[in-house]
């Protein structure tokens, strides 16, 4: 094991919104043992740094954010970024129709200090989003701009992602609506067979990295689902085609001369499936959705403890004991 990839929400971050002393101690023990620790999150960079800043993580450590569209160091240096084409984003706004009131468009406006600028997040309507993700909306108020129609935001820079939030039932309908177009693919919803993962890993090395769900000709966008059944909340991230935590992690590891079999991945939700699939060792948190646990059992992934039981620390400690 030479690299550990750790998700944030529901994995590294506990119910109190912070990183426990035991989890942090385990991460630093891994680094002392010569194992690189990479945080891979659905959060955008600056929102992730609200939790990670001040923990004493190394400036050169990588942070994969926005589900794989952006990789920066903890110190803020840009490593890689993929944009969603403006034409695709415009089409998606129109195609979403009834779900526009649940839509957030995200731009990468991170400055040298690692902070976002206002306009990093653009919405058309606030009410539905406030009802479903009220705490997130309040925390991100300094970065949110309201534009009607939301397409006005696409007259300048291209976004890094779009996001839909709402009840699980409504977001499943939104997914179905988006997937009516052949240029939109779902990533991580159905786990791949091991032979498919090996084939895609090989293609990723040859072509600079692709999604752990093979990119179809003409694909323009990829959907990533995160569900919290206890809150009846689902988040659907719409990313540039080929982007995922798994593909970003593969490219990062390749640049460091690390093979997929040397990676331990720890996650709790559907948007983590891509990196769990490509890793030599995969640990699914005990607080994962039940249908994902069933898929994990079929794949032979190890079941870990919950995020309120220091599941990350337990997984890392067990892995280090086996080195």
N, C-alpha and C positions, 0 to 999 in steps of 0.2 A: 504494500500500500504506500503510495507516494503523494496522493492528493485526496482530500476530503471535501466534498461539496455539501453545503448545509443550507437548506431552505430557512426562511425567517419565520413568517407568521404561521402559528400552529406547530412549529418545529423548534427553532432556536429561541424564539420569543415566547415567554410564558403568558399566562392569563393576565398578569399585571402589566404587560406591555414592555417588560424589560428582559435582559439576559441574566439568568441566575448565576451565582458565584460558581457553582459546580460546573455548569456548561462552559463558562469562560475559562475556568481552570483546565478543563479537558482540552479545549481548543489550543491553549497555550502549551500544554504538555505535548500535543501533537506536533506543534511547530518546533519545540525543543528536540523532538525525536527526528526532525528532518522531514516532516510531512507538511506539505502546503495545505492551508485551509482556505477555501473559497466560499464566500457567501453567495448564493444564487436565489434571487427573490423576484416576486412579481411587482414589488414596489419599484418606483422610479428611484434613481440614485439618491437625490437629496432627502427623500422621505425615509429611505433606508438608513441614511447617515444620522437621522434623528435618534436612532437607537444605538447605532454602532459607534458613533463619535464618543470619545472619552473612555472606551473600553481598553485602550492600549494595544489595539491590533496594529500590525505592521503597516506602514504607509504604502509599501509595495505590494501588499496582498490584493488580490483581485476581488471585485464586487460585480457580479453579473446581475443586472437590474432589468426591470420591465420585461421579465420573462425571457430574456435573452437578446433583446434588441440592442442593448448597450452594455459594454464592459468598461469599467474604469477601475483604477486602483483606489484603495481606501483614501489615499492622498489626493484623489481627484483627477489624476492623469487619464485622458481618454485613450483606451486601447482599441476599441472597435465600436462602430455604431451602424445600424441599418435603418433606413427611413422607409416609411410607407409612402409609395408614390402618391402625389397629390391627386392625380386622376382617379386612382383606386379609392382614396379616401372620400372624394366627392361622390363617386358612384355608391359607396357604402352608405353614406348619409341618406341618399335618396332611396336606396333599397331597404333601409331599416324602417322607414315609414312610421308605423305606430310605436316603435321603440325609441324614437328620437329623444323622448323625455327622460330616458334612462342612460343617455350617451354622454361620455366624457372623451374629448380629444386631447391627447398628451403630446407636448413638444419638449424637446431636450434643450432647456434654457439654463443649464448648469453653468455657473460662473467659476472663476478661478478659486473662489473660496468654498466650492462644493455646494453652494446654495442655488436654488431656482429663482427665477424672476417671475413677476406677475405675468400671466398669460401662458405659463407652462401648462395650465389646465383650462380648457374652454368647454363650456356647457351652453345648451340652448335654454333649458328649463331647470329649475332648482328643486321643485316640490317633490317629485318622485325620488330623486337622488337623496335628498335630505331625509325622506322617510325610510329609505333602505340602508343608507350608509351615513347617517347623521354625524357620527363622531369623526369620520374621515373628512366629511365636508367641512366641519368646523375647524379641524386641524389644518386643513389645506386652504382655508379662506384667503390667505395672503397671495396665493398663486392662481386663484380662479378668476376668469373673466367670462361674463355672459355675453353671447353674441346671437342675434336672431336675424336671419337664419345662421345656423352654426357653420355653414359653408364659407361665411366671411373669413373665418379663421384660416382657411386654406388658400388665401390669396397671397401668402408669403411663404414661410418655410414649410417643408414637409413634416408631418408628425412622425413620432416614433411608434405610436400605438393609438388605438381607440379602445374604449372600455364601456361595457354595458353592465348595469347592476340592477338587481331586483329579486323577486321571489324565484325559487328554483323552478316552479312550473312556468313562469313567464319567461325566464331566461332559456329554458329548454325550447320554448316556442321561438324565441329570437334566434337561437342556434339553427333550428330547422329552417327558418326564413332565410338566413344567410347561406346555408348550405344548399339552397335551391340552385345557386349559381355554381357551375363547375370550377370556377376559378377560386373558390373558397374551400379550404380543407380543414378538418378537425384534427388536432394533435393531442395525443394522450388519452383520448376517449376510449379507444380499444387498444390494449397492450399488444405489442408486436411479439412474434415468435423469436426465439433466440437466434435462429439462423438468419432472420430478417435484420436483426440488430447487427450481427457480424457483417452482413453485406453492406448495410448503410454506413457502418464505421469505415469499411474499406473505401466506399465511395467518398466519404467525408475527407479522408486523407488525400484522395486523388483530386478532389474538386474544391478543396478549401473549406469543407464542412457543410453538411446539409442537415435538414431536420430529421429526427428519428422517425418521422413518417415521410416516406419518399415524396419529394416535390413532383407533382404532376406537371406535364407540359402546360404552360399558360397559367399556372397557379399565381394568384396575386395576393392572397391573404390567408392567414392561418388562425384558427380559433383555439383558445386555451381556456379551459373551464376550471374554476375554483368554487367549491361548494362547502357551505357550512350548514348542514341540516338542522342543527339545534337552533339556528337563528333564521331558518328558512331564507337563507341568503345565497345567491349565486352571482359570481363575477365572471363575465365572458370577456377576455382580452382578445382584441383583433390585432394581429401583428403582421409585419411583412412576411410574405411567403418564405418558408425555410427557416424562420426564426423560432427558437425554443431554448429553454435552459440546456437541454441536452446537446444541441448543435453548438451553442456558444461554449459549453464546457469542453466538448471534443476539440474545438479549435484552440482553446486556451491550453489544454493539455498537450496537444500536438506541438505547439510552440515551445513547450518546456521539455519535450522529449519524453512525455509520460503517456503510456498506453491506457486504453480504456479499462483493461483488466487490473490496473493499478489504482483505480479510483473507488472510493467509498462514497456513496450518495445517500443522503438522509433527507426524507421529505414526508409530507402528510396529505397531499392533495393531488387532484388530477393534473394540475399544471406542473407537478414534479415528475410525472410519469416519464417524460422524455429523458431526464437525466438518470432516473432509476433504471431505465431500460439499458442504457449504454454502460453503466458502471459494472465493474467486476464484482463489487459487493453492494447490495441495496438494502436499506433499512426503512421500513414504513412505520411511521409513528402510530402509537396505539389510539390516538384520537382521530385517525383518518376516517372518512366516510365508509360505511359498511360495505357498499358495493365495490369500493376500491380495495378494501381488505380482501374481499373474495377474489378479485383479480390478482392481488398480490400472492395469495395462497397458491393460485394456479401457476404463477411464475416462479415460485420458490423463494420470494423475497423474505427476508427475516422480519418478523414483527417485533417492533421495539416498544418501549414504554411511552406513556403520554407526554405531551409537552409540559404538563404540570407535575411531572415526575422526573424531570431532568433526563428525558429520553435521549437527547443529543449526547449528554455526558456519558450515559451508560453505553451507547453505541460506540463512541470514540474510545472509551476505556477498554471495552472488549476487543476492539480492533487493535489497539496498541499492545494489549497483552499477547496478541497472536503474532506480533512482528518478530 
